[in-house]
Amino acid sequence: KKHECIFKLKNYIYSQVCEEWCFNAMEDDHQYDITDDLSGDVHDLAKKHVLMYVNECGINETPTIHAEFDPEGSVHYLLGVSYNGSWKDYEEGLKQMNIKAGGDEVEVFVNYGQDYERARLRKGYSTLLGEDKKVALEEMESCETGFVQDVSEYTLEELSKCVDFFNSTFSNANLNERNFTMIDEEVKRRCLTVLNKLELCTKAFLENEVEEQSKVLGMLQTVSNILKDVVELKTNNFQRLSDNNIT
């Protein structure tokens, strides 16, 4: 579970792949993220659960699985048609489920929702057409660069959260613990872009946050150290996990 300020930057670093594997939390400013922080791939624990392998239904199909929050905020996949307030739609959905006892295997599907449309656009099966699709593609391109530009609007607390995340993820101590010595070239470039932006924005707080100067100076030193660690990382070109190569 990550604060949105952290998740947006991580999503940028891994070229929007992470947003394909996240779930909205009950809090508006948090996301459930099931990707590994060092690779952007789905992490090992998530791969052990069958839920991540549930595919999406077609545009004219009724999903046989739907997601719901429990009272504590955990996400659950439930078998059956979700009731949206219309009994007619609910009955029609039940007819389309076509799941009968008898021993035959039947694949179940889920609808990932409107927030997944950007992933559909990247994967080439968006339901948008014409001008709507063109606008969505333009917004998606500007949104990606916006993830970094938005750092200028972060509060000191949000900057601190991001610095802590990058420190715990890309510091030499964590890299050595994970035996992680190489990084994708594009990931490294994007990571350095974000770190430079964090450094620039943190310096800006030195002029305004008099009472927090010791904290800000500590953040600047941390960012400087992470920059050195990332710069020293060797690069490679590995293929990141996607639902196209999950078997």
C-alpha positions in Angstrom: 0.0 0.0 0.0 1.6 3.2 -1.2 0.9 6.9 -0.9 0.0 8.3 -4.4 3.0 10.6 -4.3 5.3 7.6 -4.2 3.3 5.4 -6.5 3.1 8.0 -9.3 6.9 8.3 -9.3 7.5 4.6 -9.2 4.9 4.2 -12.0 6.9 6.8 -14.1 10.2 5.0 -13.5 8.8 1.7 -14.8 7.1 3.3 -17.8 3.5 3.0 -16.5 3.7 -0.8 -16.0 2.9 -0.6 -12.3 -0.5 1.0 -12.8 -1.5 -2.3 -14.6 -1.0 -4.1 -11.3 -2.5 -1.8 -8.7 -5.8 -1.5 -6.9 -7.5 1.6 -5.5 -7.4 1.7 -1.7 -10.3 3.0 0.4 -8.3 6.2 1.1 -8.2 8.4 -2.0 -4.5 9.2 -1.7 -3.3 5.5 -1.5 -2.9 2.6 -3.9 -2.4 -1.1 -3.4 0.7 -2.0 -5.4 1.7 -5.6 -6.1 4.8 -4.9 -8.1 8.4 -5.3 -6.9 10.1 -1.9 -6.1 13.4 -2.9 -7.8 12.1 -4.4 -11.0 8.6 -3.2 -11.6 7.5 -6.8 -12.1 4.7 -8.4 -10.1 6.3 -9.5 -6.9 6.8 -13.1 -5.9 4.0 -13.2 -3.3 1.4 -11.9 -5.8 2.5 -14.5 -8.4 1.4 -17.3 -5.9 -2.2 -16.1 -5.9 -4.6 -17.1 -8.7 -6.4 -13.8 -8.6 -3.7 -12.0 -10.6 -4.3 -14.4 -13.5 -8.0 -13.5 -13.9 -8.4 -11.9 -17.3 -10.6 -9.1 -18.4 -14.0 -9.7 -20.1 -14.9 -8.2 -23.4 -16.8 -4.9 -23.8 -20.2 -6.6 -24.4 -19.7 -9.4 -21.8 -20.8 -9.5 -18.2 -17.9 -10.1 -15.7 -18.3 -13.2 -13.6 -15.9 -11.8 -10.9 -16.1 -8.5 -9.2 -13.9 -6.7 -6.7 -15.2 -5.4 -3.3 -13.6 -3.9 -0.2 -14.1 -5.5 3.1 -14.6 -3.3 6.2 -10.8 -3.2 6.9 -10.0 -2.0 3.3 -8.7 -5.2 1.8 -9.7 -6.0 -1.8 -11.5 -9.3 -2.5 -12.5 -10.9 -5.8 -16.0 -12.3 -5.5 -17.7 -14.8 -7.8 -21.0 -13.6 -9.2 -22.6 -10.5 -10.8 -22.2 -7.2 -8.9 -25.6 -5.5 -8.2 -25.5 -1.9 -9.5 -29.0 -0.8 -8.4 -30.8 -2.2 -11.5 -32.6 -5.5 -11.0 -33.0 -5.9 -14.8 -29.3 -5.6 -15.4 -28.6 -8.0 -12.5 -30.9 -10.6 -13.9 -29.4 -10.2 -17.4 -26.0 -10.6 -15.9 -26.9 -13.8 -14.2 -28.2 -15.2 -17.5 -24.8 -14.5 -19.1 -22.8 -16.0 -16.3 -23.4 -19.5 -17.7 -21.6 -21.3 -14.9 -23.1 -24.7 -14.2 -22.0 -27.6 -12.0 -21.0 -30.6 -14.1 -17.2 -30.8 -14.1 -16.4 -28.7 -17.1 -13.8 -26.0 -16.7 -15.1 -22.5 -17.3 -12.9 -19.4 -17.4 -14.1 -16.5 -15.2 -13.5 -12.8 -16.1 -13.4 -9.5 -14.3 -13.8 -5.9 -15.5 -10.8 -3.8 -14.5 -12.8 -0.6 -14.7 -12.4 2.8 -16.3 -9.1 3.5 -14.6 -7.5 0.7 -16.6 -8.2 2.4 -19.9 -4.6 3.7 -20.2 -3.3 0.2 -20.0 -5.8 -0.9 -22.7 -4.5 1.9 -24.9 -0.9 0.8 -24.5 -1.8 -2.8 -25.1 -3.9 -2.0 -28.2 -7.4 -3.2 -27.2 -9.0 0.0 -26.0 -12.7 0.4 -26.6 -12.3 4.1 -27.3 -12.7 5.2 -30.9 -12.0 8.2 -33.1 -11.5 11.5 -31.4 -12.0 10.0 -27.9 -9.0 7.7 -28.5 -6.9 10.5 -29.9 -7.6 12.7 -26.9 -6.9 9.8 -24.4 -3.5 9.1 -26.1 -2.5 12.8 -25.8 -3.6 12.9 -22.2 -1.7 9.8 -21.4 1.5 11.2 -22.9 1.3 14.5 -21.0 0.3 12.7 -17.8 3.5 10.7 -17.8 5.7 13.8 -17.8 3.3 15.3 -15.4 4.2 12.7 -12.8 7.7 14.4 -12.5 6.5 17.9 -12.9 4.0 17.5 -10.1 6.8 17.0 -7.6 7.1 20.8 -7.6 3.7 20.9 -5.8 4.6 18.3 -3.2 4.5 19.3 0.4 7.6 18.7 2.6 6.0 15.7 4.1 5.3 14.2 0.6 8.9 14.9 -0.5 10.1 13.2 2.7 8.0 10.1 1.9 9.5 9.9 -1.6 13.0 10.4 -0.4 12.5 7.6 2.2 11.1 5.3 -0.6 14.0 5.9 -2.9 16.5 5.5 -0.1 15.0 2.1 1.0 14.8 0.9 -2.6 17.9 2.2 -4.4 20.4 2.6 -1.6 23.6 0.5 -1.7 22.5 -1.3 1.4 19.2 -2.6 -0.1 20.8 -3.3 -3.5 23.5 -5.4 -1.9 20.9 -7.2 0.3 19.0 -8.1 -2.9 22.1 -9.0 -4.8 20.9 -6.4 -7.3 23.8 -5.1 -9.4 22.2 -4.2 -12.8 19.3 -2.1 -13.8 17.4 -1.5 -17.0 18.9 1.4 -18.9 15.5 3.3 -19.3 14.7 2.7 -15.6 18.0 4.1 -14.6 17.5 7.2 -16.8 14.0 7.8 -15.4 15.2 7.2 -11.8 17.9 9.8 -12.1 15.4 12.2 -13.6 13.2 11.8 -10.6 16.0 12.0 -8.1 17.3 15.2 -9.7 13.8 16.7 -9.4 13.5 15.6 -5.8 16.9 17.3 -5.0 15.9 20.5 -6.8 12.5 20.7 -4.9 14.1 19.8 -1.6 16.6 22.6 -2.0 13.7 25.0 -2.6 12.4 24.3 0.9 15.7 25.4 2.5 14.7 29.0 1.8 11.2 28.7 3.3 11.2 26.0 6.0 13.4 27.7 8.7 12.1 25.4 11.4 12.7 22.3 9.4 16.1 23.1 8.0 17.9 20.3 9.8 15.3 17.8 8.3 15.6 19.3 4.8 19.4 19.2 5.0 19.2 15.5 6.0 16.9 14.8 3.0 19.3 16.6 0.7 22.2 14.5 1.9 20.1 11.3 1.5 19.1 12.2 -2.1 22.8 13.0 -2.9 23.8 9.6 -1.6 21.1 7.8 -3.6 22.1 9.6 -6.8 25.6 8.3 -6.4 24.4 4.8 -5.8 22.1 4.8 -8.9 24.8 6.4 -11.1 27.1 3.5 -10.3 24.6 0.8 -11.2 25.4 -1.0 -14.4 22.6 -1.3 -17.0 21.1 -4.1 -19.0 18.1 -4.7 -21.1 15.7 -7.2 -19.6 12.0 -7.8 -20.6 9.7 -6.7 -17.9 6.8 -9.1 -17.0 3.5 -8.4 -18.6 0.3 -10.3 -18.8 1.3 -11.3 -22.4 4.0 -13.6 -21.1 2.4 -15.0 -18.0 1.6 -18.7 -18.3 
